[in-house]
Amino acid sequence: MKSKMISTVLCSALLSAGLMLTPQVTFAQEAKKVEVKKVNVKVIDLEKAKELYAGNNTLFLDARPMKLYSKGTIMGAVNASLKTLNVGMLPVDKNTTIVTFCNGADCEKSSVLAEKLQKIGYKNVLVYVNGYPEWEENKQPSMALKREAKVEAKEASTNLFKKTIDSTEVAGVEVYLLPEDDEPNEDGAIDQFWFMDQLQNNTLPKGITIVDVRKAEKYNTQHIEGAINIPFDSKTETMDISKLPKDGLIVFYCNTGLKSMDARGSLTDEQAERVLTLDATYKCDKDNKNCVLTPNEAI
């Protein structure tokens, strides 16, 4: 698959903000140099984000995985996945204004990143809480990788699933994984369009346990019917694996797809063999009724 970046690269993004780079040091290494303390992150809305962006002296950090970043992000933003970001990518001046963002209010990665930045000494860190989905919706400057490949669009309606690859057996259950280059993906992502159709038609195969990895308060507010709650802590990157079912296929979900990916990534290879992730949004009305599961764009 050919690809071409149609906007600024990392260095130009940093230089346009008048920023210098530090020697390459990982977050873990840098954190040892400072006293770990409790921090509170400041959040901003779209109007403030637009104001800072227009000032051209703010560094925007996209806390999402590279796959989402490459599909679309704020113009000039730097990909700052927690697992790959080096302090060497950050400005020397700890007074630099930095805005972190993610995939909306339900995505905690931007807040976790902001707290880490504060702990290593950055004084002006803000979280754009509604993140890239709101930015894109309001047609603000964006950039992406241009993909020169045939992609079949799927509209947000019923009967979304279209079979393009064969089913795969995972933990004794026949499921469809999300296609990638006409093959089942290797990241453990279940096809969210197939999964939604199964839920809507009450034809989900037996042997599947749905696990909501969000915090208990969010689970208690609304969750997919029949799902159990085993929270994944984004800060410590841990979860109580003793509560995972001993048999069958497990499907993690969170409402943005990102926390469920991280939760699966925290498992050993053996544990992850029977765990898949679901990238979909589940929302109900204020009475926790009329719930709708909407597949997200594939990561």
Kinemage of the C-alpha trace (Angstrom):
@kinemage 1
@onewidth
@group {chain A} dominant
@subgroup {mainchain}
@vectorlist {calphas} color= white
{ca met a 1} P 0.000 0.000 0.000
{ca lys a 2} L 1.489 3.299 -1.038
{ca ser a 3} L 1.174 6.211 1.297
{ca lys a 4} L 2.214 9.853 1.276
{ca met a 5} L 2.021 12.447 4.053
{ca ile a 6} L 0.073 15.414 2.726
{ca ser a 7} L 1.094 17.842 5.407
{ca thr a 8} L 3.913 18.869 7.728
{ca val a 9} L 6.369 16.422 9.222
{ca leu a 10} L 7.463 16.154 12.824
{ca cys a 11} L 10.451 18.483 12.641
{ca ser a 12} L 8.605 21.273 10.854
{ca ala a 13} L 5.789 21.051 13.405
{ca leu a 14} L 8.227 21.561 16.240
{ca leu a 15} L 10.225 24.283 14.513
{ca ser a 16} L 7.104 26.268 13.583
{ca ala a 17} L 6.353 26.510 17.281
{ca gly a 18} L 9.878 27.756 17.932
{ca leu a 19} L 10.829 24.624 19.846
{ca met a 20} L 14.192 22.942 20.409
{ca leu a 21} L 14.698 19.252 21.040
{ca thr a 22} L 16.222 17.578 24.070
{ca pro a 23} L 18.468 14.481 23.928
{ca gln a 24} L 16.472 11.270 23.533
{ca val a 25} L 15.350 10.007 26.936
{ca thr a 26} L 12.313 7.872 27.634
{ca phe a 27} L 9.484 8.957 29.948
{ca ala a 28} L 10.480 6.237 32.402
{ca gln a 29} L 14.061 7.493 32.576
{ca glu a 30} L 13.065 11.125 32.960
{ca ala a 31} L 10.479 10.330 35.633
{ca lys a 32} L 13.233 9.011 37.885
{ca lys a 33} L 14.754 12.503 38.006
{ca val a 34} L 11.687 14.175 39.471
{ca glu a 35} L 9.586 13.574 42.519
{ca val a 36} L 6.340 11.850 41.596
{ca lys a 37} L 3.471 13.960 42.803
{ca lys a 38} L -0.261 14.118 42.292
{ca val a 39} L -1.171 16.473 39.477
{ca asn a 40} L -4.393 17.858 38.093
{ca val a 41} L -4.732 18.485 34.391
{ca lys a 42} L -6.419 21.544 32.946
{ca val a 43} L -8.933 20.997 30.159
{ca ile a 44} L -9.842 23.295 27.285
{ca asp a 45} L -12.697 23.438 24.809
{ca leu a 46} L -12.713 23.848 21.042
{ca glu a 47} L -12.611 27.652 21.101
{ca lys a 48} L -9.519 27.718 23.310
{ca ala a 49} L -7.870 25.035 21.197
{ca lys a 50} L -8.530 27.109 18.068
{ca glu a 51} L -7.103 30.202 19.766
{ca leu a 52} L -3.912 28.411 20.778
{ca tyr a 53} L -3.580 26.825 17.355
{ca ala a 54} L -3.897 30.202 15.642
{ca gly a 55} L -1.144 31.609 17.865
{ca asn a 56} L 1.335 29.189 16.252
{ca asn a 57} L 3.418 28.764 19.414
{ca thr a 58} L 1.700 25.740 20.979
{ca leu a 59} L 2.764 22.128 20.566
{ca phe a 60} L -0.196 19.791 19.946
{ca leu a 61} L 0.398 16.159 20.919
{ca asp a 62} L -1.878 13.397 19.602
{ca ala a 63} L -1.999 10.643 22.235
{ca arg a 64} L -3.709 8.123 19.965
{ca pro a 65} L -2.014 5.156 18.239
{ca met a 66} L -0.125 5.814 15.018
{ca lys a 67} L -2.825 4.123 12.923
{ca leu a 68} L -5.423 6.682 14.011
{ca tyr a 69} L -2.949 9.548 13.818
{ca ser a 70} L -2.118 8.633 10.224
{ca lys a 71} L -5.798 8.591 9.263
{ca gly a 72} L -6.343 12.142 10.470
{ca thr a 73} L -5.077 14.540 13.100
{ca ile a 74} L -4.778 18.249 13.911
{ca met a 75} L -2.533 19.948 11.370
{ca gly a 76} L 1.063 19.976 12.633
{ca ala a 77} L 0.336 17.737 15.633
{ca val a 78} L 2.979 15.262 16.744
{ca asn a 79} L 2.096 11.636 17.442
{ca ala a 80} L 2.786 11.019 21.119
{ca ser a 81} L 1.719 7.477 21.874
{ca leu a 82} L 2.628 6.753 25.487
{ca lys a 83} L 4.489 3.593 24.511
{ca thr a 84} L 6.706 5.222 21.884
{ca leu a 85} L 7.177 8.860 22.878
{ca asn a 86} L 10.674 9.910 23.917
{ca val a 87} L 11.380 13.022 25.932
{ca gly a 88} L 13.814 13.809 23.112
{ca met a 89} L 10.792 14.727 20.999
{ca leu a 90} L 9.759 17.423 23.476
{ca pro a 91} L 10.877 21.065 23.804
{ca val a 92} L 13.727 22.047 26.098
{ca asp a 93} L 11.728 24.953 27.494
{ca lys a 94} L 9.492 23.501 30.216
{ca asn a 95} L 7.285 26.631 29.994
{ca thr a 96} L 6.183 25.763 26.462
{ca thr a 97} L 2.421 25.454 26.087
{ca ile a 98} L 1.499 21.880 25.186
{ca val a 99} L -1.979 20.641 24.284
{ca thr a 100} L -2.676 16.916 24.432
{ca phe a 101} L -5.709 15.393 22.737
{ca cys a 102} L -7.190 12.024 21.955
{ca asn a 103} L -10.366 10.515 20.526
{ca gly a 104} L -12.979 12.360 22.575
{ca ala a 105} L -14.097 12.746 26.173
{ca asp a 106} L -14.145 8.981 26.809
{ca cys a 107} L -10.483 8.605 25.825
{ca glu a 108} L -8.150 8.898 28.821
{ca lys a 109} L -4.872 8.810 26.915
{ca ser a 110} L -4.650 12.596 26.614
{ca ser a 111} L -5.075 13.065 30.367
{ca val a 112} L -2.543 10.344 31.180
{ca leu a 113} L -0.055 11.916 28.776
{ca ala a 114} L -0.662 15.375 30.265
{ca glu a 115} L -0.024 14.103 33.780
{ca lys a 116} L 3.214 12.460 32.691
{ca leu a 117} L 4.347 15.710 31.089
{ca gln a 118} L 3.572 17.633 34.255
{ca lys a 119} L 5.461 15.132 36.375
{ca ile a 120} L 8.630 15.630 34.337
{ca gly a 121} L 8.409 19.385 34.716
{ca tyr a 122} L 6.261 20.872 31.955
{ca lys a 123} L 4.276 23.734 33.485
{ca asn a 124} L 1.755 24.673 30.813
{ca val a 125} L 0.052 21.440 29.788
{ca leu a 126} L -3.582 21.481 28.680
{ca val a 127} L -5.977 18.728 27.601
{ca tyr a 128} L -8.269 19.359 24.659
{ca val a 129} L -10.924 17.061 26.071
{ca asn a 130} L -13.177 16.524 23.029
{ca gly a 131} L -10.167 15.927 20.853
{ca tyr a 132} L -9.812 15.221 17.176
{ca pro a 133} L -13.418 14.059 16.474
{ca glu a 134} L -14.736 17.508 17.459
{ca trp a 135} L -11.889 19.290 15.656
{ca glu a 136} L -12.619 17.388 12.450
{ca glu a 137} L -16.381 17.830 12.791
{ca asn a 138} L -15.873 21.589 12.946
{ca lys a 139} L -13.696 21.487 9.823
{ca gln a 140} L -10.545 22.777 11.485
{ca pro a 141} L -7.121 22.363 9.803
{ca ser a 142} L -6.184 18.691 9.645
{ca met a 143} L -3.669 16.401 8.017
{ca ala a 144} L -3.545 12.695 7.177
{ca leu a 145} L -1.764 10.023 5.224
{ca lys a 146} L -3.070 9.797 1.694
{ca arg a 147} L -3.771 6.163 0.922
{ca glu a 148} L -3.707 5.092 -2.697
{ca ala a 149} L -5.706 1.934 -2.287
{ca lys a 150} L -9.215 0.742 -2.941
{ca val a 151} L -11.272 1.126 0.214
{ca glu a 152} L -14.916 0.157 0.373
{ca ala a 153} L -16.867 2.667 2.457
{ca lys a 154} L -19.382 1.427 5.015
{ca glu a 155} L -22.261 3.669 5.897
{ca ala a 156} L -23.512 3.997 9.472
{ca ser a 157} L -26.728 2.028 9.047
{ca thr a 158} L -28.061 -1.464 9.678
{ca asn a 159} L -26.573 -4.598 8.071
{ca leu a 160} L -23.138 -3.033 7.882
{ca phe a 161} L -21.149 -6.236 7.645
{ca lys a 162} L -19.942 -7.320 4.225
{ca lys a 163} L -17.963 -10.516 4.070
{ca thr a 164} L -14.597 -9.977 2.417
{ca ile a 165} L -12.522 -12.646 4.193
{ca asp a 166} L -13.208 -16.050 5.736
{ca ser a 167} L -14.156 -16.438 9.365
{ca thr a 168} L -11.509 -17.262 11.977
{ca glu a 169} L -11.770 -19.636 14.919
{ca val a 170} L -10.657 -18.035 18.189
{ca ala a 171} L -10.947 -19.997 21.440
{ca gly a 172} L -13.389 -22.397 19.781
{ca val a 173} L -15.678 -19.655 18.439
{ca glu a 174} L -16.105 -18.760 14.760
{ca val a 175} L -15.832 -14.980 14.351
{ca tyr a 176} L -14.853 -12.435 11.737
{ca leu a 177} L -11.770 -10.356 12.358
{ca leu a 178} L -11.382 -6.886 10.925
{ca pro a 179} L -9.846 -7.166 7.443
{ca glu a 180} L -6.485 -5.566 6.748
{ca asp a 181} L -5.062 -5.813 3.229
{ca asp a 182} L -7.587 -8.582 2.464
{ca glu a 183} L -6.370 -10.671 5.413
{ca pro a 184} L -7.531 -10.968 9.043
{ca asn a 185} L -5.745 -8.304 11.065
{ca glu a 186} L -3.007 -9.405 13.476
{ca asp a 187} L -3.920 -6.901 16.205
{ca gly a 188} L -6.776 -8.926 17.692
{ca ala a 189} L -9.547 -6.638 16.444
{ca ile a 190} L -12.927 -8.247 15.864
{ca asp a 191} L -14.892 -6.885 12.919
{ca gln a 192} L -17.094 -4.318 14.662
{ca phe a 193} L -19.599 -4.303 11.813
{ca trp a 194} L -20.082 -8.059 12.018
{ca phe a 195} L -20.269 -7.896 15.810
{ca met a 196} L -22.927 -5.179 15.759
{ca asp a 197} L -25.051 -7.138 13.313
{ca gln a 198} L -24.845 -10.196 15.573
{ca leu a 199} L -25.949 -8.190 18.610
{ca gln a 200} L -28.802 -6.519 16.758
{ca asn a 201} L -30.068 -9.819 15.384
{ca asn a 202} L -29.461 -11.695 18.664
{ca thr a 203} L -27.229 -14.170 16.829
{ca leu a 204} L -23.965 -13.661 18.712
{ca pro a 205} L -22.210 -17.076 18.873
{ca lys a 206} L -22.168 -18.866 22.194
{ca gly a 207} L -18.921 -18.871 24.125
{ca ile a 208} L -18.281 -15.109 23.927
{ca thr a 209} L -17.916 -12.997 27.070
{ca ile a 210} L -18.021 -9.232 26.588
{ca val a 211} L -15.785 -7.346 29.030
{ca asp a 212} L -16.203 -3.609 29.583
{ca val a 213} L -12.749 -2.330 30.562
{ca arg a 214} L -13.903 1.185 31.549
{ca lys a 215} L -14.118 2.493 35.097
{ca ala a 216} L -16.935 1.094 37.234
{ca glu a 217} L -18.856 4.375 37.309
{ca lys a 218} L -19.012 4.497 33.506
{ca tyr a 219} L -19.984 0.841 33.332
{ca asn a 220} L -22.757 1.423 35.884
{ca thr a 221} L -24.082 4.352 33.872
{ca gln a 222} L -24.505 2.316 30.704
{ca his a 223} L -23.011 -0.778 29.162
{ca ile a 224} L -23.690 -3.446 26.571
{ca glu a 225} L -26.287 -5.847 27.920
{ca gly a 226} L -24.649 -8.944 29.358
{ca ala a 227} L -21.177 -7.395 29.585
{ca ile a 228} L -19.129 -7.774 32.747
{ca asn a 229} L -16.844 -5.050 34.128
{ca ile a 230} L -13.110 -5.538 34.661
{ca pro a 231} L -11.578 -2.032 34.657
{ca phe a 232} L -8.231 -1.390 33.019
{ca asp a 233} L -6.125 1.230 34.784
{ca ser a 234} L -4.528 3.395 32.082
{ca lys a 235} L -2.010 4.865 34.504
{ca thr a 236} L -0.611 1.610 35.834
{ca glu a 237} L -1.514 -0.340 32.673
{ca thr a 238} L -2.974 -3.150 34.741
{ca met a 239} L -6.257 -4.986 35.284
{ca asp a 240} L -7.413 -7.795 37.563
{ca ile a 241} L -6.882 -10.727 35.220
{ca ser a 242} L -8.095 -13.138 37.909
{ca lys a 243} L -11.621 -11.990 37.032
{ca leu a 244} L -11.309 -12.974 33.381
{ca pro a 245} L -13.398 -15.994 32.380
{ca lys a 246} L -11.366 -19.195 32.369
{ca asp a 247} L -12.816 -20.493 29.112
{ca gly a 248} L -14.161 -19.215 25.820
{ca leu a 249} L -13.578 -16.080 23.786
{ca ile a 250} L -13.297 -12.701 25.517
{ca val a 251} L -14.103 -9.420 23.759
{ca phe a 252} L -12.827 -6.201 25.351
{ca tyr a 253} L -14.622 -2.934 24.661
{ca cys a 254} L -14.413 0.598 26.054
{ca asn a 255} L -16.282 3.060 23.739
{ca thr a 256} L -13.290 4.402 21.810
{ca gly a 257} L -11.400 1.201 21.041
{ca leu a 258} L -8.194 2.586 22.521
{ca lys a 259} L -8.404 1.452 26.146
{ca ser a 260} L -9.492 -2.025 25.055
{ca met a 261} L -6.420 -2.222 22.807
{ca asp a 262} L -4.196 -1.192 25.709
{ca ala a 263} L -5.910 -3.693 28.011
{ca arg a 264} L -5.249 -6.527 25.584
{ca gly a 265} L -1.687 -5.287 25.140
{ca ser a 266} L -1.114 -5.574 28.893
{ca leu a 267} L -1.744 -9.333 28.782
{ca thr a 268} L 0.821 -12.024 28.161
{ca asp a 269} L 0.822 -13.578 24.688
{ca glu a 270} L -0.828 -16.695 26.101
{ca gln a 271} L -3.584 -14.683 27.797
{ca ala a 272} L -4.173 -12.532 24.717
{ca glu a 273} L -4.668 -15.526 22.435
{ca arg a 274} L -8.367 -15.739 23.346
{ca val a 275} L -8.993 -11.997 23.733
{ca leu a 276} L -10.223 -9.726 20.942
{ca thr a 277} L -11.060 -6.023 20.990
{ca leu a 278} L -14.203 -4.256 19.814
{ca asp a 279} L -13.988 -0.742 18.409
{ca ala a 280} L -17.489 0.649 18.803
{ca thr a 281} L -19.413 3.320 20.702
{ca tyr a 282} L -22.331 2.337 22.948
{ca lys a 283} L -24.749 5.070 23.993
{ca cys a 284} L -28.129 5.117 25.719
{ca asp a 285} L -30.623 7.845 26.540
{ca lys a 286} L -30.763 9.478 29.985
{ca asp a 287} L -32.958 6.634 31.296
{ca asn a 288} L -30.397 4.060 30.145
{ca lys a 289} L -32.806 2.871 27.458
{ca asn a 290} L -32.897 2.945 23.661
{ca cys a 291} L -29.238 1.953 23.553
{ca val a 292} L -27.364 1.992 20.256
{ca leu a 293} L -24.072 0.348 19.359
{ca thr a 294} L -22.261 2.232 16.594
{ca pro a 295} L -19.097 0.817 14.983
{ca asn a 296} L -16.200 3.258 14.986
{ca glu a 297} L -13.955 3.779 11.999
{ca ala a 298} L -11.426 0.991 11.892
{ca ile a 299} L -8.156 1.772 13.667
